[in-house]
Amino acid sequence: MTQVFIIGGAGHVGLRLSKLLSDKGHTVHALYRQSGQETLIRQQGAEPVNGSLTELDTTTLATHLTGSKVVVFTAGAGGKGGQEMTNAVDGEGLKTAVAAAQQAGVSRFLLVSAFPEALRGQAVSDTFENYMRVKKMADVELAQSELDWVILRPGTLRDDPGTGLVRAGLAIPYGEVPRDDVAATLAEIIEQPDISRTIIELTAGKVPVRDALLKMAVR
Ligand SMILES: NC(=O)c1ccc[n+]([C@@H]2O[C@H](COP(=O)([O-])OP(=O)(O)OC[C@H]3O[C@@H](n4cnc5c(N)ncnc54)[C@H](OP(=O)(O)O)[C@@H]3O)[C@@H](O)[C@H]2O)c1
């Protein structure tokens, strides 16, 4: 069984992932920042760890990560706090997490990023343009690290129930995907260590998650 640390552990994807992993017998620690979220995290079978990416330094975060085999970064400012907060959480927060994982000796690092074609062709705000730029630079930061990384780029996230059926690949057409299926995909990547140093685009589709990911193994 694997010890997993989820950054963004009280988020919609993070909570779903905690439940899936703990149900499968994995040990999960989940970073949260708001009082009250620890109960929700415990209800998903995970151990809550308090801290904010805008305040944690590398060494403190590394202390929290020590002992885990995999870090999942699914944190994001979600447009709250404007561009400054997106830069601090999705950008600088990711950098701190990558450095902390290296310091703690946690080699495997999964990042929930964004689909490059998201909202293409639509009028988008400066905040969204900045969000996409920061997400791409976070991908760059992780991809040039020495870590055993996987970048997952889901399409637009939906809250309707997952189907367990996805389309996953190095390059696929843009679409939507239920958060349930994003969490299921992350759980499957964790259980398939041969998926390494690759970018996976993800939408709803017709292939069971496990089968869709078996063809992504590169080792
Ligand atoms: N929405 C989309 O269509 C879409 C598409 C592709 C990718 N994504 C990405 O998918 C990821 C997960 O999405 P989601 O729906 O699970 O988002 P979410 O529910 O907003 O979860 C993000 C989590 O990050 C946490 N966070 C924010 N600032 C933090 C900080 N300073 N320190 C620690 N944690 C912090 C939030 O904490 P609080 O609970 O305290 O706010 C929240 O729990 C995000 O990175 C998002 O950018 C989204």
Ligand as a Chemical Component Dictionary entry (heavy atoms), coordinates in Angstrom:
data_LIG
# 
_chem_comp.id                   LIG 
_chem_comp.type                 NON-POLYMER 
_chem_comp.pdbx_formal_charge   0 
_chem_comp.three_letter_code    LIG 
# 
loop_
_chem_comp_atom.comp_id 
_chem_comp_atom.atom_id 
_chem_comp_atom.alt_atom_id 
_chem_comp_atom.type_symbol 
_chem_comp_atom.charge 
_chem_comp_atom.model_Cartn_x 
_chem_comp_atom.model_Cartn_y 
_chem_comp_atom.model_Cartn_z 
_chem_comp_atom.pdbx_ordinal 
LIG N1  N1  N 0  -12.441 24.085 -12.802 1  
LIG C1  C1  C 0  -12.027 23.491 -13.909 2  
LIG O1  O1  O 0  -12.783 23.307 -14.883 3  
LIG C2  C2  C 0  -10.621 22.970 -13.978 4  
LIG C3  C3  C 0  -10.184 22.400 -15.165 5  
LIG C4  C4  C 0  -8.908  21.851 -15.199 6  
LIG C5  C5  C 0  -8.103  21.873 -14.080 7  
LIG N2  N2  N 1  -8.551  22.466 -12.932 8  
LIG C6  C6  C 0  -7.662  22.433 -11.762 9  
LIG O2  O2  O 0  -8.009  21.280 -11.025 10 
LIG C7  C7  C 0  -7.550  21.441 -9.676  11 
LIG C8  C8  C 0  -8.562  20.880 -8.698  12 
LIG O3  O3  O 0  -9.846  21.398 -8.949  13 
LIG P1  P1  P 0  -10.953 21.383 -7.813  14 
LIG O4  O4  O 0  -12.263 21.457 -8.467  15 
LIG O5  O5  O -1 -10.678 20.294 -6.842  16 
LIG O6  O6  O 0  -10.632 22.776 -7.126  17 
LIG P2  P2  P 0  -10.979 23.246 -5.638  18 
LIG O7  O7  O 0  -12.168 22.519 -5.129  19 
LIG O8  O8  O 0  -11.016 24.736 -5.683  20 
LIG O9  O9  O 0  -9.709  22.751 -4.796  21 
LIG C9  C9  C 0  -8.533  23.465 -4.729  22 
LIG C10 C10 C 0  -8.024  23.382 -3.307  23 
LIG O10 O10 O 0  -6.828  24.166 -3.215  24 
LIG C11 C11 C 0  -6.860  24.759 -1.940  25 
LIG N3  N3  N 0  -6.031  25.930 -1.790  26 
LIG C12 C12 C 0  -6.241  27.166 -2.287  27 
LIG N4  N4  N 0  -5.318  28.016 -1.816  28 
LIG C13 C13 C 0  -4.504  27.291 -0.985  29 
LIG C14 C14 C 0  -3.390  27.601 -0.185  30 
LIG N5  N5  N 0  -2.908  28.847 -0.109  31 
LIG N6  N6  N 0  -2.825  26.614 0.541   32 
LIG C15 C15 C 0  -3.311  25.358 0.488   33 
LIG N7  N7  N 0  -4.365  24.998 -0.243  34 
LIG C16 C16 C 0  -4.966  25.967 -0.977  35 
LIG C17 C17 C 0  -8.301  25.146 -1.734  36 
LIG O11 O11 O 0  -8.491  25.377 -0.365  37 
LIG P3  P3  P 0  -9.878  25.942 0.236   38 
LIG O12 O12 O 0  -10.781 24.753 0.247   39 
LIG O13 O13 O 0  -9.471  26.389 1.567   40 
LIG O14 O14 O 0  -10.316 27.022 -0.680  41 
LIG C18 C18 C 0  -9.022  23.949 -2.279  42 
LIG O15 O15 O 0  -9.281  23.006 -1.279  43 
LIG C19 C19 C 0  -7.248  22.920 -9.503  44 
LIG O16 O16 O 0  -5.846  23.089 -9.471  45 
LIG C20 C20 C 0  -7.782  23.551 -10.775 46 
LIG O17 O17 O 0  -7.005  24.646 -11.187 47 
LIG C21 C21 C 0  -9.789  22.995 -12.855 48 
# 
loop_
_chem_comp_bond.comp_id 
_chem_comp_bond.atom_id_1 
_chem_comp_bond.atom_id_2 
_chem_comp_bond.value_order 
_chem_comp_bond.pdbx_ordinal 
LIG N1  C1  SING 1  
LIG C1  O1  DOUB 2  
LIG C1  C2  SING 3  
LIG C2  C3  SING 4  
LIG C2  C21 DOUB 5  
LIG C3  C4  DOUB 6  
LIG C4  C5  SING 7  
LIG C5  N2  DOUB 8  
LIG N2  C6  SING 9  
LIG N2  C21 SING 10 
LIG C6  O2  SING 11 
LIG C6  C20 SING 12 
LIG O2  C7  SING 13 
LIG C7  C8  SING 14 
LIG C7  C19 SING 15 
LIG C8  O3  SING 16 
LIG O3  P1  SING 17 
LIG P1  O4  DOUB 18 
LIG P1  O5  SING 19 
LIG P1  O6  SING 20 
LIG O6  P2  SING 21 
LIG P2  O7  DOUB 22 
LIG P2  O8  SING 23 
LIG P2  O9  SING 24 
LIG O9  C9  SING 25 
LIG C9  C10 SING 26 
LIG C10 O10 SING 27 
LIG C10 C18 SING 28 
LIG O10 C11 SING 29 
LIG C11 N3  SING 30 
LIG C11 C17 SING 31 
LIG N3  C12 SING 32 
LIG N3  C16 SING 33 
LIG C12 N4  DOUB 34 
LIG N4  C13 SING 35 
LIG C13 C14 SING 36 
LIG C13 C16 DOUB 37 
LIG C14 N5  SING 38 
LIG C14 N6  DOUB 39 
LIG N6  C15 SING 40 
LIG C15 N7  DOUB 41 
LIG N7  C16 SING 42 
LIG C17 O11 SING 43 
LIG C17 C18 SING 44 
LIG O11 P3  SING 45 
LIG P3  O12 DOUB 46 
LIG P3  O13 SING 47 
LIG P3  O14 SING 48 
LIG C18 O15 SING 49 
LIG C19 O16 SING 50 
LIG C19 C20 SING 51 
LIG C20 O17 SING 52 
# 
